[in-house]
Amino acid sequence: MSGWGVPIHIVRHEHVTVERLLLPTRSYRLHRGALPEAIAVWDRIAPVVDGDTDVFLSRSRLERDARRVTGDEGLDQAFADAGFVVMHPQDHSIVEQIALVARARSLVGVSGSQLHLSMFARSCRTVIEIGDLQRRDRPLIDQVRLAEARGHGFFFVPLVTVGEQRDVRATLDRALTHIG
């Protein structure tokens, strides 16, 4: 799947002694960004397709989600009504997730790991992170670094509430202003 085509050799001995062991550095460095090697792997994994779909990555079906804000369920319907494909990543295989993200023209999601799928979106796409209880008014630094590495137009929509509930209409309107 990764496009390497390198044979895998499994050593079945209990103990192995080597003269020299080379370990590469991490291709993605937490809070610091991605090396070109990481981007090359992401490009090999994701299919090359035209960006023709607007995608909202939903967290509304996650049980015990610490990032949930009362009213988040309304985001699914609001983005669907605006013409977005609403995807619940946990309901799809990783291959399906990557394929949908790769063909996304714009990718929107609440702060969190599901939005890190943007690493498989091609350059010059729009990625919009929506704030939550943990990140009300600033994006996750790793999401910013992924956007920088991929060349995405990146925008952040702060958490907007009415009382204790997310203001779904204001969130949708603010997100749509960033999509051309």
Secondary structure, DSSP 8 states (H G I E B T S, - for coil): --S----------S----S-------SEETTTEE-HHHHHHHHHHS------EEEEE--TT-TT-TT--TTTHHHHHHHHHTT-EEE-GGGS-HHHHHHHHHTEEEEEEESSGGGGGGGGS-TT-EEEEE--SSSSSS--HHHHHHHHHHT-EEEEE---EETTEE-HHHHHHHHHTT--
